[in-house]
């Protein structure tokens, strides 16, 4: 069964709601320019509010390695997601699971990313000047080059289209932020529940 990550969680309420709805993972965004960025105190409260069975993922964009290490240790993060221009060397040597986000700009983007020494590759849409969270979709025909057990599909997924995406791509997981929101950083419980159900039943 496909695993669902609800990303850009900014409140304890939304974290608990996502966990209760069946999310396998939640994403905490630490990119200062993001509308979904959380401070450390909020992140600590969110991490404490969800059961250990839910994977807590820290999302970073070109952050200093020391900064990531300190946050990961303080928050006891289970996984790290690198969403910037981090190279293969940067992605190596972490004690947590590592996800490298790739902005899929052409048919060969995922083939080039296959060499990254990471656990998972997250395929997101390419939009000039934006590292992610754009709501744009990745063309399905560009999703070749990564073993499906390493692939997390993101980019423009919603409760209305996630089932089709899962059936066509068969990724290990799917990732959503804006597609289940009322406003940036504020999740809609009904859309979260529908998204998870539609993904899992595809």
Secondary structure, 3 states (H helix, E strand, C coil): CCEEEECCCCCHHHHHHHHHHCCCEEEEECCCCCCCECCHHHHHHHHHHCCCCCEEEEEECCCCHHHHHHHHHHHCCCEEEECCCCCCCCCCCCCCEEEEEEEECCCCHHHHHCCCCCCEEEEEECECCECCCCCCCCCHHHCCCCCHHHEEECCCCCCCCHHHHHHHHCCCEEEECHHHEEECCEECHHHHHHHHHHHHCC
